[in-house]
Amino acid sequence: MSKGNTQKSQDKQDELSVRLDKWLWAARFYKTRSIARDMVQGGKVHYNGQRTKPSKIVEVGAVVKLLQGVDEKVVTIEKILEKRQGAPIAQTLYQETQASIEKREANAIARKNNSFFAPHPDRKPDKKQRRELLKMKSS
């Protein structure tokens, strides 16, 4: 590919208008477009610090804050694609902020440490033990 063709494809990519829900799906944050749409409508995704509609046209350089399971990610849009591609290509569409990475790692460690202190019985209680537990909880 010559430099002229590369420049034309870059210009074409910059002119591409893609909806927020479609970009989230193409970047593989959500498995389906309908899930991405529901997350945007439910306020789980913020575009440049504000709630938005799924039909919002994304721009390069915008900051997207989204919930993915129990993790909250803050990413900057690097590229815009309309179609869903493989995971290695999808990872080039955005750059997660360093603060977001550190916060996710800290939360993962906290969740792991918290599970050590939760009581884990060796087996399920039998009928008599369940009755005793219910009696103890109700009194």
C-alpha positions as CSV (number, residue, x, y, z in Angstrom):
1,M,0.0,0.0,0.0
2,S,1.3,3.4,-0.9
3,K,1.3,6.4,1.4
4,G,-1.6,8.0,-0.6
5,N,-3.8,4.9,-0.1
6,T,-2.9,4.8,3.6
7,Q,-3.8,8.5,4.0
8,K,-7.2,7.9,2.2
9,S,-8.1,5.0,4.4
10,Q,-7.2,7.1,7.5
11,D,-9.4,9.9,6.2
12,K,-12.2,7.5,5.5
13,Q,-11.9,6.1,9.0
14,D,-12.0,9.6,10.6
15,E,-15.2,10.4,8.5
16,L,-16.9,7.2,9.6
17,S,-19.9,7.9,11.8
18,V,-20.6,5.1,14.2
19,R,-23.2,4.9,17.0
20,L,-21.9,4.5,20.6
21,D,-23.7,1.1,21.1
22,K,-22.3,-0.2,17.8
23,W,-18.7,1.0,18.7
24,L,-19.0,-0.7,22.1
25,W,-20.0,-3.9,20.4
26,A,-17.3,-3.6,17.7
27,A,-14.7,-3.0,20.5
28,R,-15.9,-6.2,22.2
29,F,-16.9,-4.7,25.5
30,Y,-20.4,-6.3,25.1
31,K,-21.3,-9.6,23.3
32,T,-24.3,-8.2,21.4
33,R,-25.4,-4.8,20.2
34,S,-28.7,-5.1,22.2
35,I,-26.7,-5.6,25.4
36,A,-24.6,-2.6,24.6
37,R,-27.7,-0.5,23.9
38,D,-29.3,-1.6,27.2
39,M,-26.1,-0.7,29.1
40,V,-26.1,2.8,27.5
41,Q,-29.8,3.3,28.2
42,G,-29.4,2.1,31.7
43,G,-26.8,4.7,32.5
44,K,-23.9,2.2,32.8
45,V,-22.0,3.9,30.1
46,H,-20.9,7.6,30.2
47,Y,-19.6,9.4,27.1
48,N,-17.3,12.3,28.0
49,G,-18.5,12.3,31.6
50,Q,-22.3,12.4,30.8
51,R,-25.1,9.9,30.3
52,T,-25.9,9.6,26.7
53,K,-28.2,7.8,24.2
54,P,-27.1,4.7,22.2
55,S,-27.4,6.7,19.0
56,K,-24.6,9.1,20.0
57,I,-22.0,9.4,17.3
58,V,-18.5,8.6,18.7
59,E,-15.4,10.6,18.0
60,V,-11.7,9.8,18.3
61,G,-10.3,11.1,21.6
62,A,-13.6,10.9,23.5
63,V,-13.5,9.3,27.0
64,V,-15.9,6.5,27.7
65,K,-16.6,5.2,31.2
66,L,-18.3,1.8,31.3
67,L,-19.2,-1.0,33.6
68,Q,-18.3,-4.5,32.6
69,G,-19.4,-7.0,35.2
70,V,-18.1,-5.7,38.5
71,D,-15.3,-3.7,36.9
72,E,-15.5,-0.1,35.8
73,K,-13.3,0.9,32.9
74,V,-12.3,4.3,31.6
75,V,-11.1,4.2,28.0
76,T,-10.2,6.8,25.4
77,I,-11.3,6.1,21.8
78,E,-8.3,5.7,19.5
79,K,-10.0,4.3,16.3
80,I,-13.5,3.9,15.0
81,L,-14.7,0.7,13.4
82,E,-18.2,-0.1,12.3
83,K,-17.8,-3.9,12.1
84,R,-16.9,-6.3,14.8
85,Q,-13.4,-7.7,14.2
86,G,-11.1,-10.1,16.0
87,A,-10.0,-9.4,19.6
88,P,-6.5,-8.2,18.7
89,I,-7.9,-5.6,16.3
90,A,-10.6,-4.6,18.7
91,Q,-8.0,-3.9,21.4
92,T,-6.5,-1.3,19.2
93,L,-9.7,0.7,19.1
94,Y,-9.3,2.1,22.6
95,Q,-6.7,2.9,25.3
96,E,-7.6,2.2,28.9
97,T,-6.4,5.0,31.3
98,Q,-3.7,4.1,33.8
99,A,-5.8,5.2,36.7
100,S,-8.6,2.8,35.5
101,I,-6.2,-0.1,35.3
102,E,-4.8,0.5,38.8
103,K,-8.3,0.9,40.3
104,R,-9.5,-2.4,38.7
105,E,-6.4,-4.2,40.0
106,A,-6.9,-2.8,43.5
107,N,-10.6,-3.9,43.5
108,A,-9.7,-7.4,42.3
109,I,-7.2,-7.8,45.2
110,A,-9.8,-6.5,47.6
111,R,-12.4,-9.0,46.3
112,K,-9.9,-11.8,46.6
113,N,-9.0,-10.9,50.1
114,N,-12.6,-10.5,51.2
115,S,-13.4,-14.1,50.0
116,F,-10.8,-15.4,52.5
117,F,-12.8,-14.1,55.5
118,A,-16.3,-15.3,54.3
119,P,-17.4,-18.5,56.0
120,H,-17.4,-21.6,53.8
121,P,-19.0,-24.6,55.3
122,D,-17.6,-28.0,54.3
123,R,-21.1,-29.3,53.3
124,K,-24.7,-28.1,53.1
125,P,-26.6,-28.2,56.3
126,D,-29.0,-31.1,56.8
127,K,-32.7,-30.6,57.6
128,K,-32.2,-30.4,61.4
129,Q,-29.3,-27.9,61.0
130,R,-31.4,-25.7,58.6
131,R,-34.2,-25.6,61.2
132,E,-31.8,-24.6,63.9
133,L,-30.4,-21.8,61.6
134,L,-33.9,-20.5,60.8
135,K,-34.8,-20.6,64.5
136,M,-31.7,-18.7,65.4
137,K,-32.2,-16.1,62.7
138,S,-35.8,-15.4,63.6
139,S,-35.2,-15.0,67.3
